[in-house]
Amino acid sequence: MTSFATPSVAGEAWFNDAALQRLLALLNADGGEARVAGGAVRNALMGLAVADIDVATTLLPQDVVERAEAAGMKAVPTGIEHGTVTLVIDGTPFEVTTLRRDIETDGRHAKVSFGTDWQADAERRDLTINALYADASGVVIDLVGGLPDIEKRVIRFIGDASQRIAEDHLRILRFFRFFAYYGSGRPDADGLRASARAKDRLSTLSGERVWGETKKLLSAPDPSRALLWMRQAGVLTEILPETEKWGIDGIHPLVAAEAALGWTPDPLLRLASIVPPDAERLAAMAKRLRFSNADAAKLAVWASAPSIPDEVTDVGFDRLLYRNGAAGMVARVKLALSSARASAEGDPIAMRKSARLSVLLKRAEGYAKPVFPIAGADVLSAGVPAGKRVGEILKQIEDFWVERNFNPDRAALATRLDEIVKQSS
C-alpha cells in the first residue's frame, strides 16, 4: 500500500489521463477550484483498480455546464438538483458535483445547499475513507482522518455514527459493504452499535435501494465476514429474514470454492447459499426487494431445481438436466460441491462426493438439451382430436423417450404414438 508520508496520486496513470487533466484545468481556471474526490483517491492509495472518477468543485452546476459547453464538452444534468453534472470528454464520463452541505435530511432524501467550503463538503459524506480529495497537482487532502483509517483498513463513519445514519439509513448497509471490500479485523465498534440500534429504519427504504446495496456487498471478494457481523447486529435478519433460521454457513465454503476452482463470483449464487430453496418464499423476497426480472428468474430456477441424489448416475443426471434446465442444476451442483469440499480434508466419503460432483458440474456446464423429435402436430396427424388429450399423449411419449435415455428416434416414437392411439381408441 502507498505510504502516506507525502500522499499523492500524481504518478497514477488514471490521474494523468488527458481527459481528466483537461477537465481539472477547465474547472480550476478563473477562480474555480476542483479536486478528484472519493473512491478514485481511496482505491489509488490502497493499490486497487480505479474505475469511476468523480470530481468536486466550488463552481455552481450552471457554471460547470457553461464552461463545459464553451470548451466543446458534452454536459448531462444527471443530478443537477443535487449539484451533479456528468461531463463527457473523449468518450469518458466524469461526475462533477458542487460542494454541498445538508440543510434537511429525513433518512432517505436530503436537501442541500451549495457552497465553497471543502471541510463542510467532507463532513457531510459517510465514511472517512470516502472523503479524501486530490488537488490538481495530485496531492491528497484529508479533512476527516481518512488516511490513517486506510492504513489500518478501518471503516469508520465521519463524526457521530448515529447522526450519519440518521441522515441516510442506507449508510448502515454501506458501512458493511465497505467493510466487506476494504476492512480488516472487527468492524468499528461505534459504527456497529449505531447500525444495530437503527436497523429497523432500513424498512423505510425502497426495496431497490436495499437490494442494490446488498447485491454490491455480495459481489465483494469475500463478503462472509461482513455477513457475519450483519447477522450479529441484527441487520441481516432485518433485510433478509429468510436467512434467520437457515444460517449463513454456506457462504464461506462457496467463496473458497470460487477461489480454488476459478468460478466467477456470482452475487445471486452467494445469496442462494444463505437462503432456503423455497420457491414461494424466494418469489416473495424478490418482490419485496424489487429484483430485476433477470435476478428473480435466476433465483427461481435454482429454488425449483431438485437437490442432487448422492448416487445419481450420469444418465439419471441427464434426466434431471432435461427436466429442470441446466442453469438451476449448475447452481445446485456448485453449492453441493462447495459444501463437500469444505468437509473433504480427512474425510474419504466427502472426498469421493466432491470428486463426483466435479464430474457432474462439468457435465451440466457442457449440457446441450436434446430436441424431442415429436410435436403436437404429429399427434393430431395420428387422428387425435384437438384438445387436452393431445398434450397428455405428447407427455406420455416424451416420458417414454426420456426413460430410454433419449435414444428412440423419430420413427420409433411414431410407432409408439400409433400404439398409444390404438390403445385409447
N, C-alpha and C positions, 0 to 999 in steps of 0.2 A: 504494500500500500504506500502511496505517496507520503513523504514526510511533510508535516505542516509547519516547519520552522519558518519558511517563507512561502506560504501556499500560493500556487499559481497554476493556471491551466494553459499558460501561453504556449507551451510546447505541444499541446494536443492537436492532432490533425483536424478534428472537427472544429476546434476553435479558430483555426487558421483557414477554414474553408472560405473561398472568395465571396460566396453569397452572404455568409454571416458577417464577415468583415465589412462588406458593403452596407449591410443593414445597420451595424453599430455606428459606422461613420455617419450615416444619414441621421440617425436619431441623437447622436451626441453633438451635432453641429448647432450653432445659433442658439445657445442657451439650454438646449435639451441635454438630458443625461439618460443613458440606457446601460443596463447590465444584463448579462446572462443570469437567469435565476433558476433555482430549484434543482430538478433531477439531473440535468446535464452536469452541473458542478459536482453534485453529490457522487454520481457514478464515476466521474473522472478521478476524483480523489480516492475512490475505493478500488480503482483499477478495473472497473466494469465498463461494458459497452455503453455508449451514449446513443440514444435513438432520437427522441424529440428534443428540440432545443427551444426553450421558452425565454423570452426577453421581457424585462420590466423596464418601465420608462417614466420619467416625470412629465412627459408630454400628454396632453389630453387626447382621447381617442380620435376626435375630429382632426387634430393637428397631425397625428400619425398618418391618417388617411390622406390628408392633403400633401404631406411630404412624400409619401409613397407614390401617389399618383403623379406628382410632379416629376418624380425620378423614373417614371415608367414601370413601377412595380404594381402588381395586382394586389388590391386590398379587399378583403372579405370581412364584413362586420359580423363575425361568428358569435360574439357575445358582447356587443358594444355597450349594452346597458350596464354590464359589469366591468366595462373598461377593456375588453379584449377584442383585438383586431388581428386577423390572420393575414400576414403578408407573404406572397408567393414570389420567390426570387429564383430565376433559372430552374423553375420546377420544384423547388424545395419550399415547403410551408414553414413559417415561423409564427408562433403565437406571441403577440406583443400586447402586454397588459399594463395599463396605467397604474401607478402606485395608488393603494387604496387603504381606507380604514373602514371598519364596520360601524354603522350607526344604528343598525337594528338587526337582530337575529331571532329566529324562533325555533332553532334546532334543525330546520330543513332548508330555509332560504335566508339570504342576507341582503339587506340594503346597504349600499356602500357609498362613500363619498370619495372623490378623487383628490389627490394631493401630491406633495413632493417630498414627503418625509419617509426616508428609507427605513428608519427604525420602526415607525408605525406599521409600514407595509410588512416588515419581517415578523412583527409580533402578532399580526392577525393570521399568520399561517399556522399549520397544525403541529408539525414536528420539527425539532431543531435541525435535523439533517436535511430537511426540505427547504430551509430558509437561508441558504447560502447564496451569495452573489459573486459574479466575476466581472470586474470592470473591463473597459475597452482594451486595457493592456494585459488582461488575463489574471490580474491579482485577485485572489479570493478574499471576500469581505464577509466576516462572520459577526453578526449583531446579537445573536441569541445563544451562543455556546454550542453551535453545531459541530465545530471542528473536533473538540475533544470527544464528543459523542460518536463521531465517525471513527476516530482512532480506537475507541473502546467497543465499537459496534453496539452502542446503546440507543434504543428507540425511546425518545422522551418527548412529551408534549412541551410546547413553549409556554412558560409561565405556569399558571394553575391548570392542572389536567382537567378538573371538573368543569372549569369555565370554558376551556377549548371544546369539550364535548357538548356542553350546553349550547354552544354556537352552532354546531352541526353534529347531530347524533351519529352520522355515518363515520365520524372520526374514530368511533370505537372499533369498527371493522378495519379502518385504515391503520390503526395502531397495531393490530395483529397482523395485517397483511405486510406492513413494512418490517415487522419483527421476523416474519417468515423469510423475507428476502435478504434483510440486512442485519438482523440482530444476532446476538450470541448470548449464551448463559440464560439467566432468567430475565423475563420482561421487567421493565422499570416498575417498581412497587407502586408508586403514585399513579401511574397510568393504569396499572392492573386494577387497583382498588377503585379508581374513578370509573373504569369501564364496567366493573361488576355492579357498582351502585346504580349506574344509568342504563343497564342493559334493557330494561323494559321500554325505554324510549325508542329502541330500534323498531318497535311495532308501529311507530308513527311514520316511518319512511316507506316509500313506494317499494313494491316488490322488485322492480327493475334495478333500483339503486342497490338494494341489499344483495341481489344475485350478482349484479355486475362486480361488486367489490369481493364477494365470496368466490366468484369464479377466478378473479385475478389472484386471490390468495391460494386457491387450489392449483394454480399454474406455477407457483413458486418452485424452485428446485427441490426443496424438501419442506412441505407445509406441516409435517407431523408434529413438530414441537409447538408451533403456533396453535394448531388444533387442540393439543393437549391443554394449553393454558386457556384457550377459549372455553373448553369444557369445564376446567376448574373454576373459571369466573362466572359460569352460567350463561355465557354469551352464545355458545354453540347451540345449546338447547333452545335459547330464545329464537334464533333464526332457523335452526334445523331441528325441530322437536323430534323428527323421525330418527335422529341418531341417539336419542336419550337411552332407550333400552337395548339398542343394537350395539353401541360401542364404536370406538374408533381404532381398535387394534389392527384392523386390516390395512390402514394407510401406510404404516412403516414398512411392512414387507413388500407392498406394492412399489413404493419408491425405491427400495433396494433392488427389486427385480428389474425395474426400469433401467437403473444404472448398470446392472450386471449384464443385462441381455440387450441393451441398446434400444429399448422401446421409447418411442416419443411420448413424453408426459402428456396425459390427457386429463383435463380437469373433470370431465364427466365420468371417466372411469374411476378417478380418485373419489369422486362423490359416491359412486356406486359401491365403493369399498367400505363406506361408513353408514350406509342406509340399508334397510331391509329390502329384499327383492319383492316388494308388494306392489303390483302394478297399479292398484286402485289408490293406495296412499301416495305413491310417487306421482301419479297424474294430478292428484290434489296439490301436492307440493309444487309441481311445475306450474300449475295455475296460480297458486298463491304468490310465487316468486316471479311470475310473468316471464317464464322461459321463452326463448325463441322457439318457433316450431321445430327447428332442427335439433336443438338441445333436448326438447321434450321427447321427440321421436327417438333420439339416441338412447335416452334413459329407458323409454318404454320397451324397446326391443330387448334390452338387457333384462329388464324385470320380467318380461314374459317368456324368456328363454328358459329351458329346464336346466337343472343342475346336471353335472356330468357324472354318470354312474361310474363307480370305481373300476368295474371290469368291462367297460364298454369296448366292443371290437371296432375295427376300422369301418366295417360295413354298418354296424349299429350307429356309429358316429355320423356316417354319411347320411343315414336316415334322419338323424337329428338336425343335421345341417339343412337338408332338403325341407323338412317340415317347419323349421324355425328361422331359417336365414343365417348367413354366415356372421353378420355383424354382432348379433346378440350372443352367438356361441363363442366368438372370439373373445368378447368381454368376459364371459363366464369362465373360459379356459384360463385367461390371463389372471383373473382373481384366484382361481383354484391353484394355479401354478405358483403364484407369488406366496400363497399360504403354505403350500407344500415345500417350497424352497426354504422357507423360514424354519421348518422343522427337520430339514433333511440331514443336517450335520449329526452324525452319530445314530441316525435312525434309518435302518435299511429299508423299511417299508415306505417311509416318506421319500427316500431317495428314488425308489422304483416308481413311486407315484409321480414324482417330479419329472423323471425321465419320460414316462408315458405321456404326461400332459404336454411336454415339449413337442413330442411327435404329433399329438392331436392339434396343437396350436399351428404347427407348420401346415398340417392338412387343412385346417379351417381357413388359414390366410390364403392358401392357394386354391380354395374351392371355387369351382365353376358349376353352377346349378344345372343339372341335366334337364333337357326340354321334354316334357311329356308329349308323346307323339300323337295323342288323340285329343280331339276338341269336341265341343258341343255339337258342331255341325255333323260330325261323324255319327253321333248318337241319333240325331234327327234323321240322317240318311238311312239309318238301320231300321227306321219305321217307328221310332218312339215319338209320340205326340209332344209338341212344345209344352213345357210346364215343369213343375217341381221334379218330376221323375227323371228328366234329362240330367239334372245336377246330381241326383242320387246315383244314377248308373255311372256317370263320369267319375264320381268319387270312388265307387266300387272298383272300377277298372284301374284307377290311379293307385289305390291301395294294393291291388294285385301286382302292379308294376313295381312299386316301392319295396314290397315284401320280397320280391325276387331280385332285389339289388339292382333295379333299373335296367335289367338285361333284356326283357322281352321287347322285340322290335315292333314296328307299327303293324306288320302282318299278324304277328302273334296276338297283339292286343285287339285287332279287328276280329280275330277268331273268338277271343274271349268275349267281346262285345256281342257277337252273334249268339253265343251260348247263353248269356245273361238275358238277352231279349227273348229268346225262345223259352227260357225257364219262366219268365214273368208273363208270357202271353197266354 
